[in-house]
Amino acid sequence: MKFIIGICDDEKLQVKVNGLYIKEIAERNHWELSLIPFNSGKGVMEYLQTKKLDVLFLDIDLGNESGIGVAEKLAAKYPELVVIFITGHREFANDAFDVDAMGYIVKPVDEKKMERWII
């Protein structure tokens, strides 16, 4: 099975750490993986104009952008995209599901919870 997974967080370290978790999950499950890093919602939107993602792990606080707002645009334009929020903000959980997010993971990320949302 092949997955194209995006990780969007304005903190580069978080993109790297979450990417390592996803690579470990892919190896354990014998998946072929393309991992695409993003540091902004704008970058995700530009990428999706010409390419595809199966799953996007999206931070809620993207500095100058709201991940909830990005997810709302994505849901309208790419309804097949699975969005899973990774955030340090528990208080936005209800908002996340209002924009059709598939999941909500609170930082620090637990690799087992991440795996459960991908599978």
Stockholm file with secondary structure:
# STOCKHOLM 1.0

chainA/1-119         MKFIIGICDDEKLQVKVNGLYIKEIAERNHWELSLIPFNSGKGVMEYLQTKKLDVLFLDIDLGNESGIGVAEKLAAKYPELVVIFITGHREFANDAFDVDAMGYIVKPVDEKKMERWII
#=GR chainA/1-119 SS CEEEEEEECSSHHHHHHHHHHHHHHHHHTTCEEEEEEESSHHHHHHHHTTSCCSEEEECSEETTEEHHHHHHHHHHHCTTCEEEEEESCGGGHHHHHHTTCSEEEESSCCHHHHHHHHC
#=GC SS_cons         CEEEEEEECSSHHHHHHHHHHHHHHHHHTTCEEEEEEESSHHHHHHHHTTSCCSEEEECSEETTEEHHHHHHHHHHHCTTCEEEEEESCGGGHHHHHHTTCSEEEESSCCHHHHHHHHC
//
